[in-house]
């Protein structure tokens, strides 16, 4: 008896601009060096580059194979001007990055050896490890003052005529800090502005750092007169001297002043720099259209980062675009108050011009950028474009299909439909085939035609006929002349169960086993089959090559049988891990076995 499954399965093909690939970020962790002996505040710094504007650098502490979030670094082009010359906008975004770690907040108040890492993540979720360092903290023998600034935050925006700079400072016994604040100095842009009001009680500081002379009055503030300071990038820190006399600089950071209207334009979450002339894929400034020739619209966000109201354009045409086939299909509202944003839309119609360039202009009362411009390009794609449709209701992932449970002696059949969404003939180079895994369980029952015209389709069938009551898997491969999707791969799974027409088979495994994962190398998901001999506690764990635990795939009691575990390339915190070799380890009673797997991002 055949079981026919009905429904729809779709593959969505994402094409990057101008055939470019969305590259993962890359860069370095330069300071501190691994093995450094440190005390109190430690500056983590380096550089990062990505092909979109949404990259972030986060610092984590490595603890028992897991990552504990420490903070997010500040990224500024001016910290590495020579780097931005080598990797210019708009093809690349990034710069130097910094984050000041107060090691007293580490376990044991920063006394011991700690592993820390800097991870860069871009707007599409791709992650790269910039570096891993091991630092030796010796705060127990520190003699200098220590502390942090609370405001402004690193990379933050301040507005107004006055701003309150908050911070805290303590020093080691038996020394003290003058309670009148006379030995503390506040610096902005390298200029000494005077002493803060000090000796203010803060419950968190008193609780975290008891027993110091100033524990019950470690906080302070400085009211800063911002009159005369220009909009833009600035620096701030405190110099603290104790009765020793020992001195420290604490809380060094960058921040911005925006008292006037300040315009920001972004697309697809990435900032677009005014004057961009080479559109990039990630900021939405390059339009690519599929073979249907339909108009495509991209949304952009305009935001006011400044304190004054942002007034856009004149009359109704606040945003304009020049170029054949381009129109502004939605205008933003005006005025925009501080931190308010709105969208505008630019549409390209390839029926007007199959290939065209245009310039988007936004006029506003931003004193620095009264005329904001960036270029756009549009074109019609001319190529075959393969898409697979499966008649099934139970599809969770466009690259995987699970036949579910099928009785041994029965069959399940699925019809695949190949559609050509392009405007050139789609050629199927080889017969559709199944490879890897339990090939005998997944027969290809029919083949599609070898050439499919634009807008046409052809079907083929694949069956699942389990020989034994066990989990099965294999890989379905369709090879074609689609330059972006060749080969087209679908991971097939199914589970054979006992039925009325049971063939000869071994009902239970004869031994424990852990099979090699498939696919390998993999991205983003791999499967590993294993066998359990008898009722037993089974644990399957992923480790990195340093022996640190990355993820627990399974930890429970299971009865005798065949099983499959899956790993999606993420750690225990749900964060994507970087490319590399990992160990999949199975333990069941006295049985233990490892398999190496390779993750390629």
N, C-alpha and C positions, 0 to 999 in steps of 0.2 A: 504494500500500500504506500503510495506516495503522498507526502505532506507538502502542499503548495503554499508558499508564503507570499502575501501580497502587500503592496505599499510603495513608498518612494524613498530613494536614497540619492542624495545630490552631493557632488564635489564642487566646492567653490574655489576657483582659481584666482589667487591674488598676484597681480603683476606689478612689479616696481617700475618706477619711472625710467624711461629710456633704456629699458632692459637691465637696469642696475639691480644689484642685490642689496637688501637691507643688511648692512654689515654690523656685527657686534662691536661694542666699544672696545678700545684698547688704551693702554697707558702704563703708568708705573706708580709704585709706592717708593718714594725716595728717602723720606725720613719718618721715623728714626730707623737706624740700621739694625738688623737683627743681632741680638746679643748685647745691645746697649744697656748700660747701667743708668737708670733714670730715677728722678725724684719729682714729685708734685706734677706741675703742668708739663705736658709733652706735646710738641707740635707734630702732627701727622700731615705730610704733604707729598705732593707728586703732581702728575699731569694726566689728563684723560682727553681722548678724541673720539668722536662718533660722527656718523653721517646723518644725524638728526639732532635737533636742539633739546631733546627731552632727557638727556643723560643725567644721572645722579650718582654720586659716590657715597657709599655708606660704610661706616666703620663697625666691625663686629668683633667681639671677644669670642675666642674658640674655647668651648667648655664641654669636655667629654663627647667630642664628635659633633656637637651642635653649635649653632651660632647665636650669640646673645647681642642684640642691637645696642650700640654705644651712641652713635650720632650720625648726622648727615653733614658732609663736608660742603664748604663754600667753593664754587668754581668761578674763576674770573680770568678772562683772556689776558688782562694786563699783567698777571703774575708770570706768564710765559709768552712774552711777545714774539720771541724767536720761533716758538712752536707754531703760532698762528700764521707766521709767514710761510712755514713749510706746509701747513694744513689750513689754507685760507677758507673763509666763508665764501659762498654758502654751501660748498661741497662738504665742509666739515664744521663741527661745533665742538667747543670744549675750552680748554685752557689749563692753567695751573689750579690745583685744589689744595685746601687747607682745612684742618680740623684740630682744635686744641683739646686734648684729652686730659682731664684732671684725674690723675691716677689714684687719688684718695677715694674716689668712688668705686674703684675696683674691689673685689673681695679682699678681706683682711686689710682694708684701707691702703691697698697698694704696697703690700709687703710680700714679695714672692716673685715667681716667674709666670708670665702671662703670654699667651699667643693671641695676636690680633691680626685681622685681615681687612683689606679694603676691596670692596666689590663695586664695580661699575655696572649700572643697569640702564638700558636705553628705553625709549618710549614704547617699543614693541616687546619689551620684557626680556631681551637678550642680555645675558650677564657675563662679565669677564672678571676674573680675579686679578687685580692690579698688583697684589703682593701680599705676602704673609711674613710677619716678623715676630720674633720672640724677644720681649723686653724683660729686664730684671729690675724690679722696683724695690727701692730701699728707703721708703719714707720714714721708717723708724729712726734713721740716722740723719734725717734732713734737719738743717739748721735755719733754712730760709723761710720767709713768709710764703703762704700759699693761699689760693682763692680763685674766684671766677667772677666775670661780669654776667649779670642776668639780662640786662638790656643795654643797648639794642642787641637783638639776636644776630648771629652771623649771617651776613647777606640780607639783613632786613631793611625795611623802608621806614624812615621817620619823617614826620611833617610837623609844621607849626612853627611858632616863634620861640617856644621853649620845649625842652625835652628832659625827662628825668632819667639819668644814668644810674642804674642800680647795680650793686655788686656786694661781695663779701670777702673778707680777708682775715686770716688767723696766722699765728706763728707758733713755733715750737717752744716748749718749756725749756728754760725758765723765762725766756724773753717774752715781751709783750709789745702791743701796738698802741700808740698814744690814743686814748679814748676821745680826745678832741679832734681827731683826724688830721693833726698837723704833720704827721709823717706819711700821709697818703696824698698823692697828686694825680689829678685826672688830665690825660692828654687826648686831644683831638687833632688829627693831622700833624702830630709831632709837637704841638704847642701846649705848654703847661697852662691849664685853665684855673688851677687852684685846688683847694682841699675839699673833699666831700664831707657831708655830715656823717659821723661815724658813731659807733657804740649803740646800735639798734638791735634789739633782741629779735632773733628769728628762730622759731621752734625747730625747723628742720636742721639748721646748722648746729644749734645747741645739742640736739639729739644725736646727730651723726658724729660730732667732734666734741665730746665732753672732756673736761679736765684741762683745757687750755685757759690761759689767763683771760682771753677775750671770748670764750665760748658763748657767754650770755650777752654778747654785744658785738657780734662779728659782722653785722650787715651795715651798709651805708648807702648814701645816695648823693648825687650832685645835680643841681638844677642848672641845665646848660642853656644859655641864651644863644639861640641859633641865628639871631639877626646878623646879616652880612655873609652868611655861608651860602655858597652857590649849590644849586641842584647838582647831583652827581655822586661819585664814589668818595667815601671818606674812611678814616681809620680812628679807632679809639682804644685806649688801654689805661690801666692804673699802674703807677709805681708805688710800691709799699716798702717802707723801711721800718724795722723793728728796733728794740732797745739794744740789740747785739753789738754794733748795728749791722744787720744783714738786710739786703734789699732784693726784691723780685719784681719783675714785670708780670702782671696777671691780666688775662682776658683780652689779649690782642685780637682784634677782629675788624672786618670790613663791613660797611653798611652804606646805604644810599639816603640822600635827602631829595625828596620830590615835593617841593612846595608849590610849584606851578603845575599846570596840567601836563601829564606825561602819557603819551600814547604808546601802546604795545599792540602789535598785530601777530596773530598766530594762526596756524592751520594744521589740523591733525595733531594737536597738542604741542607742536613745536613752534618756537618763535621764528618769525620771518624778519630778517634784518632789512631796514630801508636801504634801497639801492641795489638789492640783489639782482644780478643780471644773468646768473646761471641757475635756473630753477632746480631744486632738489626734489627727490622723491618723497621725502618724509614730511616736508613742510606744506605739502599740498599745492605748491606753485607750478607743478607740471601736470597737465591733464593728459591722460591716455584713455582712448575710447575703444570699445570692442567692435567687432565686425558688424554689429547691427546698425551702427551709424547713428544711434540715438544720442540726443543731447545729454551731457553729463554736467552735474552741478557740484561745486565744492563750496563748503561753508568755511568762513574765516571768522575769527573772534577779534574784536577790537576792545581793549580794556584801558581804563584810566588808572595809572599807578600813582598819580600825583594828588595833591591836596585840593587844588582848584578844579572847578568844573571843566571837563573836556568838551569843547564845542567843535563839532565836526561840520566841515563844508559850508556851503551856501545853499539855502533852500532845500529842495528834496534830494538833489544829487550830491549826497555827502561822499559817496564813493563813485569813481568813474573808471572806465576801462576803455582803452583804444586797441583795436585789433580785429581783423575779419573773423566773424563768428562768435566773438565774445560779447556778453552783455552782463550787466549787474542785475540779477534777478531779485535781489532783496537788499534793501538799504538798512543800515543800523539806525537806532534812535539817537537823539542828541537833545540836551547835553547828557554826559555821563559823569556822575559824581565819583568821588574817590572809591576805588576798588570795584566800581560797577563795570560790567561788560555787556556786550551785545554782539550779535552775529550779522554778517552780510554775506551774500552769496554771489558767486561769479559762475556763469554758465557758458559752455562752449558747444556750438552747434556745428558738427562736421559737415552737414549738408551745405553750409555756406562756404567753408573752406576745409579741405581734408587735412591741411597742415598750416598752422598759423601761429604767430607770436603776438602777444599783447602786453600792455603796460597798465597796471592798476595804480591809481593815484587816490590818496586820501588827504584832504586839506583839513587843518585843525588849528587851534590856538596853542599847540605845543611850541614853546619858544625855540627849542632845539631842532625840532622836526616839523616845521609848518607844512611841508609837502612830503608826505610819506609815499614812496613808490616801490613797487616790485614787479618783476616780469612774470608772465605766464606763457605757457606753450600748450598747444593742443594738436593732436594728430589722430588719425584713424589707423588702427592696427590691421595689417593685412597678413594673416597667417592662419594655418589650421589651429583649431582650439578644441581639444578633446574634453568631453565630460561624460562621466558614467552615471547612469541611473539604475538603481536596483528596485525591483518591485517587492518592497518589504516594509513593514510597519516598525520594526524593532532595530532601527539604526541609531547608534549613539555617536559614532565618529565616522567621518568621511573616509578614513583609511582603514577601517576595520568593519568586519561583518561577522556576527555570531549566529550560527544556525540553531543554537539552542540545543535542547536534548532531543535526540533521535534514537529510536529503538534499534538495536542491532538486528539486521535483517530487513530494515525499512530504509527508505530514501527520502531526502528532502531536496527539492530542486528550486533554484533561484534563477530568474531571468535577468541578465544584465543588458542594458541598452547603451550603446556607444553613440553619442551625439556629437556632431561637428558644429561648434558654435562660431567657427572662424569663417573666413571668406576665401579659403583655398582648400583644395582637396586633401582630406585626411587619409593618409595611407597607413594601413596596419601592416607593419614590416614583417612580422612573424605570426604564426598561429598563436592565439591566446593559450597560455600554459600555466600550470601550477608547479611550483618548485619549493624545496625545503620542507621539512616536517613530514607529516603522514600523508604522502602523495596519494597513496592508494585509497584514502578515505574521501578525496575530493576530485572526482572525475570531471573533466571538461566534456560536456555532452554534445555541444554544437559550437560552431565557429561563426564569427561575423564575416561580412564581405571584406575584401582587401582594400577597397577604395570607397570612401564616403564623401559625397559632395557637400558643399556648404549648406547648412540647414537640414541635411538629411541625417538618418540614423540607421543603425543595424544592431541586431541583438545576438546574444549567445547565451548558453545555459551552463551552469555549474551545479553539480550535485554534492550532497554529503551522504555517504553510505558507510557508516562506521562498521569496522570489522570486529571491534571489541568494545566492551563497556569501559571507556576511558576518555579523558580529554584529548582532543586532536587539534592540530593546527597546520596550516600551510600558507603559502603566499601565492596569490593570483597576480599574474604579470601580463600587462598589455603594452606592447611596444609599437610606437607610431612615429610619425614625422612631426609631432607637436614639439616645438623647440623648448617649451617650458614645462612639459609634463611627459617626459620620456625617460624611463618607462613609467607607466601608471600602475601603481602597486596597491593592492588591497590585502590586508592581513585577515585570513579566514580562520575561524575557530568553530568548534562544535564539540558536543559531548555525547558519546555513545552510552546508552543505558540498556539494561536487560529488557528484552521483549519476548513475544511469543515465539518468534522464529530465531532462536538463539543459535549462533554458529559456534563452532568449537573455539574456545579461547581460554586464556588464563584469567580467572575472575579477579585474582589479587596479585599484587607484585610479589616476586620471589625474594626481593631485597630492597632496602632503601636505595634511592638514587636521586641525583640532581643532574638534570640534563643541561647542556649548553643553552644559554638564552638565545632567542631568535626574535627579531633580526639582530645581527651583531656584525659590524657596528650598528648603532641605532640612534634615532631621533624622531619623535620624542618618546615613544613607548616601546618597551621590549617585554617579551614573555619568557618565563622559565618554567619548564615542566619538572615535576618531582614526584617520587613515589614513596608512599608510607607503608611499611611492612605490617604494622600492627598499631592498635590504639596507643597513641604516644603524644607527648607535648612536642610540637614542631615550631621551630623558629627559623625564619628566613630573613636575613639582615644584609643590608648593603654597607660596605666599608670603603673608605678611600685607601690609597696605597700607603698611607702613613698609619693605618690601623684605626683611624677615627670612624666612629659610627656615623653613617649618613642618613639612612632610612631603615625603618622596620617594615618589611612587606607582610610578615605573618608572625603571629605569636599566640598560638592557641592549640588545644588538644584536637587531634584529628584521628579518624579511624582509618583502617587499611584502605588504600586505593590510590588512584592516579589524580593529580591535581595540577593546576597552572596558577602561578603568581605573576603579577604584572608590576613593572616599575616605570613611572612616568618621568624619570630624570629629575625629581625634586627631592629636597631634603625633608627632615621631620617638621620643619616650619613652613613647608609648602613653597620654598624658594627654589627656582631652577639652579642646579649645580652646573659648574663649568665643564667643558669638554675634558675627557681624560679616561684613564683606565680605573675601573672600580671592581671590587670583589663582591660576589653574591655568595653568602655563606649559609648553608643549611645545617641545623642541628636537630637531631631527633634521638633521644636516648643517648646511646654511646656512639651514634653515627654522626660524623661531621665531614662536610665536603665543601670545597670552594670552586667557583667558576669565575673567570675573568670576563668582564664585558667592557666594551669601548663605547662611550657616549661622544658623539660628534655633533656639535652645535652648528 
